[in-house]
Amino acid sequence: LFFFMQNQQIQYSEKYFDDNYEYRHVIIPSDRAKLAPLNRLMNEAEWRGLGIHQSKGWVHYSIHKPEPHIILFRRPLEKK
C-alpha cells in the first residue's frame, strides 16, 4: 500500500536556470494527467486544480506531448 501511495504523489524537480528564467518541471500522477488539456497551456487556477502547489509567478509555458504527465513551468528571474 505504501508503494502505491508513494507513486501517486506529485513530484517537483529542482529549479534550473538560463539568463532570463528559472524553470522546473512537475510530474503528476497519470490519473490527474488525464484531466490536463493536451491542446493548450493551463492557467494558474487549472494547474492548481490538479493539486500542484508552487509559489506565485510560475507559468505553464510548454507541453511535452510524448509525456503529458510532465508539466513544464517557468518564471522570470528578478533583474538585479
Residue frames as qw, qx, qy, qz and C-alpha x, y, z in Angstrom:
[[0.000, 0.885, 0.465, 0.000, 0.00, 0.00, 0.00],
 [0.306, -0.774, 0.099, 0.545, 2.79, 2.47, 0.80],
 [0.392, -0.109, 0.595, 0.693, 4.40, 1.90, -2.61],
 [0.175, 0.629, 0.667, 0.360, 1.10, 2.65, -4.37],
 [0.155, -0.929, -0.281, 0.185, 0.55, 5.82, -2.37],
 [0.419, -0.569, 0.281, 0.650, 4.12, 6.97, -2.97],
 [0.352, 0.150, 0.651, 0.655, 3.66, 6.63, -6.74],
 [0.059, 0.773, 0.592, 0.221, 0.54, 8.81, -6.61],
 [0.302, -0.758, -0.139, 0.561, 2.37, 11.83, -5.23],
 [0.426, 0.897, 0.014, 0.118, 3.25, 14.90, -7.25],
 [0.768, -0.236, 0.090, 0.588, 7.00, 15.21, -7.84],
 [0.136, 0.987, -0.019, -0.090, 8.72, 18.58, -8.20],
 [0.791, 0.328, -0.105, 0.506, 12.08, 18.95, -9.93],
 [0.451, -0.488, -0.054, 0.745, 14.92, 21.10, -8.71],
 [0.295, 0.908, 0.101, -0.279, 14.94, 24.55, -10.31],
 [0.659, 0.007, 0.365, 0.658, 17.17, 25.17, -13.31],
 [0.018, 0.842, 0.094, -0.531, 18.02, 28.47, -14.97],
 [0.601, 0.438, 0.261, 0.616, 19.00, 30.37, -18.08],
 [0.276, 0.097, -0.093, 0.952, 19.72, 34.10, -18.39],
 [0.294, -0.280, -0.173, -0.897, 16.05, 35.12, -18.24],
 [0.770, -0.316, -0.193, -0.519, 14.04, 32.42, -16.47],
 [0.244, -0.288, 0.884, -0.275, 14.04, 29.85, -13.76],
 [0.673, 0.053, -0.542, -0.500, 12.42, 26.56, -14.70],
 [0.350, -0.185, 0.864, -0.310, 11.08, 23.46, -13.09],
 [0.537, -0.051, -0.658, -0.525, 9.02, 20.53, -14.17],
 [0.531, -0.164, 0.574, -0.601, 6.33, 18.79, -12.20],
 [0.300, 0.019, -0.913, -0.275, 5.38, 15.15, -12.63],
 [0.593, -0.110, 0.287, -0.745, 1.75, 14.42, -11.84],
 [0.474, 0.020, 0.874, -0.105, 0.10, 11.01, -11.42],
 [0.034, 0.092, 0.779, 0.619, -1.43, 9.57, -14.59],
 [0.016, -0.639, -0.768, 0.046, -4.98, 9.84, -13.25],
 [0.050, -0.791, -0.179, 0.582, -4.53, 13.62, -12.85],
 [0.176, -0.309, 0.547, 0.758, -2.71, 13.94, -16.19],
 [0.147, 0.416, 0.833, 0.332, -5.89, 12.74, -17.90],
 [0.024, -0.838, -0.484, 0.249, -7.59, 15.91, -16.63],
 [0.221, -0.603, 0.204, 0.739, -4.99, 18.27, -18.11],
 [0.623, 0.729, 0.088, -0.269, -5.70, 19.78, -21.55],
 [0.761, -0.073, 0.438, 0.473, -3.40, 18.49, -24.31],
 [0.470, 0.596, 0.401, 0.513, -4.01, 21.25, -26.84],
 [0.014, 0.848, -0.007, 0.530, -3.32, 24.38, -24.79],
 [0.322, 0.228, -0.605, 0.691, -1.42, 25.70, -21.80],
 [0.433, -0.636, -0.634, 0.075, -3.09, 25.78, -18.39],
 [0.087, -0.755, 0.129, -0.637, -3.68, 28.91, -16.38],
 [0.037, 0.363, -0.726, 0.584, -2.78, 29.03, -12.71],
 [0.668, -0.124, 0.338, -0.652, -6.24, 28.05, -11.49],
 [0.902, 0.210, -0.270, -0.265, -6.21, 24.96, -13.71],
 [0.609, 0.327, -0.664, 0.284, -2.81, 23.62, -12.67],
 [0.187, -0.301, 0.634, -0.687, -3.53, 24.38, -9.02],
 [0.800, -0.027, 0.078, -0.595, -6.78, 22.45, -9.50],
 [0.840, 0.231, -0.490, -0.020, -4.67, 19.40, -10.40],
 [0.821, -0.549, -0.095, 0.124, -3.03, 19.66, -6.97],
 [0.657, 0.311, -0.130, 0.674, 0.18, 21.41, -7.99],
 [0.384, -0.896, -0.162, 0.157, 1.45, 23.74, -5.24],
 [0.622, 0.198, 0.003, 0.757, 4.07, 26.39, -6.04],
 [0.174, -0.560, -0.212, 0.782, 4.83, 29.95, -5.06],
 [0.401, 0.822, 0.251, -0.317, 3.50, 32.81, -7.16],
 [0.092, 0.767, -0.417, -0.479, 4.84, 33.68, -10.58],
 [0.359, -0.135, 0.876, 0.293, 5.14, 30.22, -12.15],
 [0.610, 0.461, -0.085, -0.640, 3.60, 29.86, -15.63],
 [0.770, 0.136, 0.614, 0.107, 2.88, 26.69, -17.58],
 [0.122, 0.728, -0.319, -0.594, 4.89, 27.52, -20.69],
 [0.360, 0.398, -0.739, -0.408, 5.14, 24.36, -22.82],
 [0.906, -0.031, 0.238, -0.349, 3.51, 20.99, -23.42],
 [0.052, -0.449, 0.872, 0.188, 5.76, 17.94, -23.78],
 [0.768, 0.117, -0.195, -0.598, 3.37, 15.84, -25.89],
 [0.625, 0.168, -0.762, -0.005, 5.20, 12.50, -25.51],
 [0.400, -0.203, -0.755, 0.478, 4.84, 12.77, -21.71],
 [0.225, -0.646, -0.270, -0.678, 1.69, 14.76, -20.82],
 [0.693, -0.625, -0.346, 0.096, 2.14, 13.89, -17.13],
 [0.562, -0.225, -0.081, 0.792, 5.20, 16.19, -17.05],
 [0.079, 0.943, 0.314, 0.073, 4.12, 19.81, -16.70],
 [0.598, 0.152, -0.026, 0.786, 6.74, 22.43, -17.63],
 [0.193, -0.934, -0.285, 0.097, 6.89, 25.73, -15.73],
 [0.529, 0.204, -0.084, 0.819, 8.99, 28.88, -15.80],
 [0.163, -0.934, -0.289, 0.129, 9.06, 32.30, -14.21],
 [0.398, 0.801, -0.158, 0.419, 11.16, 35.38, -14.97],
 [0.653, -0.167, -0.361, 0.645, 14.31, 35.90, -12.98],
 [0.183, -0.936, -0.195, 0.227, 14.37, 39.06, -10.90],
 [0.536, 0.676, -0.084, 0.499, 16.57, 41.67, -12.53],
 [0.642, -0.507, -0.220, 0.531, 19.44, 42.83, -10.34]]
